[in-house]
Amino acid sequence: MAVATSDQIFREVMTFDPPEATTPFEVAHRDFVYGRIWSRPELGRRERRLVTLTCVAAADAPQPIIDHVYAALSSGDLSLEEMLEAVLHFAVYCGWPKASHLEGVIRMQHARVQQERGHTPAPWPARDDDTLGINDWRAGIARGAEVFTEVNLVPAPVPDTPYTHAGILGYVFGHLWQRPGLSRRDRRFVTVACVAVCDAPIPLNSHVTSALHSGDISKQEMDELVLHLSAYSGFAKGEALRGAVEDAWARAGSDR
């Protein structure tokens, strides 16, 4: 069976023909990122999309954001609804201004894909309020504390500041992590990538630990996430993530 070339993998991932590679950077980018990383079978392409979109959006990289949003939509690896949910999740962990730009690119690239296919753009997906969870502040805070524990595998913080009360328990776990549109596993990939690119050591250790200890992401998949993130956000950030992964995995072993 013939092995796919880096150009073929680029075409499959990006859904357009690769440009000519003439500089050392362009050659290495093609051969390493596509020929050696996207080709690895240990992590699915859908998960790699979520990590890549997080990295390029966090880096404010204009053309890579356009290219990877287009590729994710054009390939069908992520639906429009899933992309929009990923934007909201990204907003919480990497910031609303960056997410605003990402959503604007999604609007443009969705229209581009539909135009290329000769389709009339359909109305954007809308969530009925009845699908969005508890519509009661106090009950939402209580449920947020439960979901915090389910996601992070540790007790919820005391809601004694606006950040923990309205932010963490009221919105992040009282609403965001409960929304339909992305699975908890999907949200793990976005979250781990976000806290890694933001250089946030406490959230990094917390979310890596809970992702591994819950079984939502396997150790092999997490190792692949480290490599993939290193390619798109730098090996220094990848090293910090790798250290958190190894520490969390060692603790998991000591608990068994």
C-alpha positions in Angstrom: 0.0 0.0 0.0 1.5 3.4 -1.1 2.2 5.9 1.7 0.6 9.3 1.2 2.9 12.1 0.4 3.0 15.3 2.4 1.3 17.1 -0.5 -1.5 14.5 -0.6 -2.1 14.9 3.2 -2.1 18.7 2.9 -4.7 18.4 0.2 -6.8 16.0 2.3 -6.6 18.2 5.4 -6.9 21.7 3.9 -9.2 20.7 1.0 -7.3 22.8 -1.5 -4.1 22.3 -3.4 -0.8 23.0 -1.6 1.0 26.1 -2.7 4.6 25.7 -4.1 7.1 25.3 -1.2 10.2 27.4 -2.0 11.6 28.5 1.3 13.1 26.3 4.1 10.1 27.2 6.3 7.6 26.3 3.6 9.3 22.9 2.9 9.6 22.0 6.6 6.0 23.1 7.2 4.7 20.8 4.5 6.9 17.9 5.3 6.7 18.0 9.1 3.3 19.4 10.0 1.4 17.5 7.3 3.7 14.6 6.4 4.7 13.8 10.0 1.9 15.1 12.3 -1.5 15.2 10.5 -0.7 11.8 9.1 -0.4 10.1 12.5 -3.3 7.8 13.3 -3.2 8.1 17.0 -5.5 11.1 17.1 -8.6 11.6 14.9 -8.7 14.5 12.4 -11.8 15.9 14.1 -9.8 16.3 17.4 -6.9 17.7 15.5 -9.2 20.3 14.0 -10.4 21.5 17.4 -6.8 21.8 18.7 -5.6 23.6 15.5 -8.5 26.1 15.5 -7.8 26.9 19.2 -4.1 27.4 18.5 -4.4 29.6 15.4 -7.2 31.7 16.9 -5.3 32.2 20.1 -2.2 33.3 18.1 -4.3 35.9 16.1 -2.9 34.4 12.9 -5.1 35.9 10.1 -4.4 33.5 7.2 -4.1 30.3 9.2 -7.4 31.1 10.9 -9.1 31.6 7.5 -7.5 28.5 6.0 -8.3 26.2 8.9 -11.8 27.4 9.4 -12.4 26.9 5.7 -10.9 23.4 5.8 -12.9 22.3 8.9 -16.1 23.4 7.2 -15.3 22.3 3.7 -14.2 18.8 4.8 -17.3 18.3 7.0 -15.1 17.3 9.9 -16.9 19.9 12.0 -20.4 21.1 11.3 -21.3 24.8 11.5 -23.2 24.2 14.7 -20.1 22.5 16.3 -17.9 25.3 15.1 -20.1 27.9 16.7 -20.2 26.0 20.0 -16.4 25.7 19.8 -16.2 29.5 19.5 -18.2 30.0 22.6 -16.1 27.5 24.6 -12.9 29.2 23.2 -14.3 32.6 24.3 -14.5 31.5 27.9 -11.0 30.1 28.0 -9.0 32.3 25.6 -11.0 35.6 25.6 -14.1 37.1 24.0 -12.2 39.5 21.5 -10.3 36.6 20.0 -13.5 34.6 19.8 -15.3 37.5 18.1 -12.7 37.5 15.3 -12.9 33.7 15.0 -16.7 33.8 14.7 -16.4 36.5 12.0 -14.1 34.3 10.0 -16.6 31.4 10.4 -19.3 33.6 9.0 -17.3 34.4 5.9 -15.9 31.0 5.3 -19.3 29.3 5.7 -20.7 31.6 3.0 -17.7 30.8 0.8 -18.2 27.1 1.2 -21.9 27.4 0.4 -21.2 29.6 -2.6 -18.6 27.2 -4.0 -21.2 24.4 -3.8 -23.9 26.5 -5.4 -26.1 26.5 -2.3 -28.2 29.3 -1.0 -26.9 29.9 2.6 -29.3 28.4 5.1 -30.3 30.2 8.3 -27.8 29.8 11.0 -28.6 27.1 13.6 -30.4 28.5 16.6 -30.9 26.9 20.0 -34.3 26.8 21.6 -34.1 28.2 25.1 -35.6 25.0 26.5 -32.5 23.1 25.3 -30.1 25.3 27.2 -30.5 24.1 30.8 -31.9 25.6 34.0 -33.4 29.0 33.7 -33.2 29.9 37.3 -30.2 31.6 38.9 -30.0 29.8 42.2 -30.7 26.4 40.7 -28.2 27.1 38.0 -25.5 27.9 40.6 -26.2 24.7 42.4 -26.1 22.7 39.2 -22.9 24.5 38.2 -21.3 23.2 41.4 -22.3 19.7 40.5 -21.0 20.0 37.0 -17.8 21.6 38.2 -17.2 18.4 40.3 -18.2 16.1 37.5 -15.8 17.8 35.0 -12.8 18.6 37.3 -13.2 15.6 39.7 -12.7 17.9 42.7 -15.1 19.8 44.9 -16.5 23.1 43.6 -15.0 26.3 45.0 -16.9 28.4 47.5 -18.8 31.1 45.6 -17.5 34.0 47.6 -16.3 36.2 44.8 -17.9 37.4 41.6 -15.5 35.3 39.6 -16.4 32.0 41.3 -20.1 32.8 41.9 -21.2 34.4 38.6 -18.3 33.3 36.4 -17.2 29.8 37.3 -20.3 28.3 38.9 -23.0 30.5 37.3 -21.7 30.5 33.7 -18.8 28.2 32.9 -20.1 25.1 34.7 -23.7 26.3 35.3 -24.2 26.8 31.5 -21.3 26.4 29.1 -20.2 22.8 29.9 -23.8 21.7 29.9 -24.7 23.1 26.4 -25.5 20.7 23.6 -23.6 20.9 20.3 -20.3 19.6 21.6 -19.6 16.5 23.7 -17.7 16.7 26.9 -14.8 15.0 25.2 -14.8 17.7 22.5 -14.8 20.4 25.2 -11.8 18.7 26.8 -9.7 19.1 23.7 -10.6 22.7 23.3 -10.1 23.5 27.0 -6.7 21.7 27.3 -5.4 23.5 24.2 -6.7 26.8 25.5 -5.1 26.7 28.9 -1.9 25.4 27.3 -1.6 28.3 24.8 -2.6 30.8 27.6 0.3 29.7 29.8 -2.0 29.1 32.7 -0.3 26.6 35.0 -3.1 25.9 37.6 -5.9 25.5 35.0 -3.4 23.5 32.8 -2.7 21.0 35.6 -6.4 20.9 36.6 -7.8 20.2 33.1 -5.1 17.8 32.0 -5.6 15.8 35.2 -9.4 15.7 34.9 -9.2 14.9 31.2 -6.9 11.9 31.8 -8.4 10.7 35.1 -11.9 10.8 33.7 -10.9 8.7 30.7 -12.3 11.3 28.3 -8.9 11.6 26.7 -6.5 8.6 26.8 -2.8 9.0 27.6 -1.9 8.1 24.0 -4.4 10.8 22.7 -3.0 13.3 25.2 0.5 12.7 24.0 -0.6 13.3 20.4 -2.3 16.5 21.6 1.0 17.7 23.0 2.8 17.1 19.7 0.0 18.7 17.6 -0.2 21.8 19.9 3.6 22.1 19.8 3.5 22.4 16.0 0.9 25.1 16.0 1.7 27.0 19.3 5.4 26.3 19.8 7.5 23.6 21.4 8.0 25.6 24.6 4.2 25.6 25.3 4.2 22.0 24.2 6.9 21.2 26.8 4.8 22.8 29.6 1.8 20.7 28.5 3.9 17.6 28.3 5.1 18.1 31.9 1.6 18.5 33.1 0.5 15.4 31.3 3.3 13.3 32.8 2.7 14.6 36.3 -1.1 13.8 36.0 -0.5 10.4 34.5 2.0 9.5 37.3 -0.7 10.5 39.9 -3.2 8.4 38.1 -0.9 5.4 38.4 -0.4 6.0 42.1 -4.1 6.1 42.6 -4.7 2.7 41.0 
